[in-house]
Amino acid sequence: MCTGDFIRVLLLTAASSAILMAQKSAAVMTKEMQASITPDRALQMLEEGNARFVSGQMVHRDYIQKVRLTSEDQYPFAVILGCLDSRQSAEILFDQGIGDIFVARVAGNVLNDDILGSLEFATKVDDVELDHLTGLLRKIKPAVESVGSPGEKHTSKDLAFVDKVAAENAKRVAQEMRSRSRTLRDLIDAGNLKVVSGMYEISTGRVTFADH
């Protein structure tokens, strides 16, 4: 079960100006394009994609051709860890095509060893850089306790409180990624990986990134 109105945190990589042309055609992300992308450029690409989604001006893609072209290789520029929520399809929300991004989804976007290993594989082995979104029950108890005051009682109907918990949980999971994984930590320290938190508005489809 997901907390609702949000996608959460992200780890990033980068890209070049030729990439949008590839996205608009039947072409796909190449190894050269992937290698040219920086973390800041990757974030910009996601922001631009989300802006297209919100405005209803999404890129027209030949998905069948992209399926054929990615049948042997794939070179995503980002990996996103998101919630299982049916309303939070990262490829659609960020207007990306087949082969553009890795997406891992789990209820609550919680971080466990399996998910962490997948993120390490994606960012290290496949040279991708980007990931993450969060908020749920037992796993988010530290965030709940951090945002709330002793003795206070809240329910899921208290949307303002839920949003605060989700944002706090996103921040904590991002910190946990760094503390638990030397692989991710080394990439971050080297400037090859970036962690950015964000909130998704289900009512508008807009993703707002924090600290950016």
C-alpha atoms as one frame of an Amber mdcrd trajectory, in Angstrom:
protein
   0.000   0.000   0.000   1.395   3.395  -0.966   0.905   6.633   0.879  -0.655
   8.240  -2.129   0.176  11.604  -3.652   3.838  11.254  -4.356   6.737   9.822
  -6.129   9.809  10.447  -4.067  13.559  10.462  -4.528  15.869  10.101  -7.469
  19.456   9.215  -8.338  20.686  10.655 -11.626  22.934  10.415 -14.650  23.089
  12.570 -17.817  22.639  13.060 -21.666  23.192  15.093 -24.873  21.090  17.250
 -27.185  20.783  14.447 -29.734  18.758  12.458 -27.231  15.466  14.304 -27.634
  15.659  13.727 -31.369  16.050  10.024 -30.681  13.077  10.152 -28.340  10.950
  11.819 -31.009  11.753   9.210 -33.622  11.994   5.451 -33.808  15.614   5.676
 -32.655  16.695   4.597 -29.175  19.244   5.612 -26.571  22.750   4.598 -27.651
  25.865   3.884 -25.609  27.372   7.148 -26.841  24.305   9.140 -25.842  24.224
   7.503 -22.420  27.908   8.260 -21.858  27.417  11.928 -22.742  24.782  12.521
 -20.056  25.644  14.207 -16.761  23.563  13.926 -13.551  22.292  17.497 -13.930
  21.358  16.920 -17.565  19.525  13.713 -16.609  17.454  15.595 -14.046  16.724
  18.270 -16.623  15.545  15.612 -19.074  13.150  14.213 -16.489  11.834  17.679
 -15.651  11.319  18.455 -19.335   9.572  15.118 -19.832   7.248  15.734 -16.902
   6.473  19.218 -18.236   5.477  17.660 -21.575   3.256  15.169 -19.741   1.518
  17.861 -17.693   0.933  20.075 -20.731  -0.386  17.211 -22.852   2.429  17.564
 -25.394   4.060  14.170 -25.004   6.475  12.860 -27.627   4.969  10.574 -30.273
   7.009   7.370 -30.350   7.131   4.306 -32.542   7.135   1.827 -29.657   7.164
  -1.291 -31.816  10.282  -0.109 -33.624  11.892   0.774 -30.296  11.125  -2.745
 -29.056  12.995  -4.143 -32.043  15.949  -1.800 -31.644  16.361  -2.552 -27.942
  16.025  -6.318 -28.322  19.788  -6.881 -27.968  21.042  -3.885 -25.970  19.741
  -1.132 -23.714  21.376   2.081 -22.523  19.008   3.843 -20.069  20.081   7.244
 -18.746  18.342   6.833 -15.377  16.975   4.326 -12.911  13.916   5.204 -10.839
  12.707   3.468  -7.697   8.983   4.103  -7.423   5.844   3.052  -5.619   3.608
   0.178  -6.740   0.731   2.667  -6.957  -1.028   2.188 -10.314  -1.136   5.959
 -10.812   2.631   6.363 -10.709   4.010   4.997 -13.957   7.408   6.671 -14.237
   7.809   6.140 -17.986   4.547   8.001 -18.597   4.966  10.702 -15.948   8.431
  11.579 -17.280   7.488  11.007 -20.949  10.214   8.461 -21.629  10.271   5.617
 -24.125  11.338   1.988 -24.222  14.997   1.666 -23.277  15.261   5.179 -21.805
  15.029   4.450 -18.059  15.215   1.556 -15.612  12.230   1.423 -13.236  11.981
  -0.579 -10.001   8.626  -0.543  -8.201   7.673  -1.791  -4.759   4.863  -0.903
  -2.348   5.987   2.128  -0.379   9.169   2.506  -2.460  10.987   0.992   0.512
  14.636   0.073   0.274  15.636  -3.539   0.922  18.695  -5.572  -0.044  17.125
  -6.761  -3.294  16.203  -3.251  -4.396  19.565  -1.882  -3.307  21.352  -4.582
  -5.296  19.263  -3.723  -8.345  20.165  -0.046  -8.021  23.842  -0.917  -7.740
  23.601  -3.130 -10.814  21.869  -0.416 -12.809  24.181   2.419 -11.800  27.458
   0.514 -11.835  27.190  -2.324 -14.324  25.053  -0.506 -16.881  26.454   2.949
 -16.165  23.034   4.395 -15.444  22.513   7.068 -12.812  19.255   7.970 -11.224
  16.731   6.488  -8.824  14.071   6.554  -6.196  10.703   7.486  -4.769   9.116
   6.587  -1.215   6.573   6.317   1.785   4.816   3.414   3.741   3.705   1.853
   7.018   6.239   0.033   9.188   9.165   1.092   7.037   8.264   4.760   7.399
   7.776   4.705  11.157  10.996   6.741  11.737   9.681   9.431   9.393   6.292
   9.461  11.128   7.931   9.869  14.529  10.232  12.571  13.213   7.425  14.687
  11.744   4.827  14.150  14.476   4.871  15.235  18.111   4.536  12.857  21.078
   0.893  12.129  21.845  -0.391  13.383  18.508  -2.770  11.145  16.590  -3.027
  11.272  12.812  -4.762   9.243  10.126  -4.244   8.889   6.386  -7.005  11.492
   5.943  -4.687  14.141   7.341  -3.166  14.882   3.938  -0.845  17.629   5.120
   0.691  15.272   7.673   0.910  12.471   5.118   2.788  14.759   2.740   5.248
  15.737   5.468   5.850  12.083   6.336   6.361  11.191   2.679   8.865  13.993
   2.153  10.752  13.078   5.330  10.746   9.411   4.383  12.104  10.244   0.942
  14.974  12.142   2.507  15.725   9.321   4.919  15.708   6.631   2.232  18.062
   8.731   0.122  20.429   8.944   3.090  20.048   5.211   3.683  21.067   4.448
   0.111  24.314   6.288   0.659  25.040   4.812   4.085  24.221   1.212   3.130
  25.897   1.013  -0.255  29.560   1.748  -0.783  29.004   1.395  -4.537  26.423
   4.180  -4.620  28.381   6.269  -2.127  31.535   6.123  -4.245  29.605   7.158
  -7.353  28.033  10.066  -5.466  31.370  11.222  -4.048  32.914  11.061  -7.507
  30.177  13.290  -8.887  28.829  10.554 -11.163  25.599  10.017  -9.252  23.125
  12.477  -7.751  20.265  12.038  -5.286  17.267  14.334  -5.575  13.948  14.057
  -3.745  10.659  14.924  -5.386   6.895  14.929  -4.847   4.315  13.771  -7.371
   0.904  15.446  -7.469  -1.643  12.829  -8.494  -4.229  15.491  -9.307  -2.015
  17.294 -11.854   0.639  14.749 -12.805   3.337  17.257 -11.942   6.580  16.192
 -10.246   8.318  18.823  -8.142  11.938  18.196  -7.232  13.290  19.389  -3.894
  16.599  21.193  -3.401  16.838  22.105  -7.065
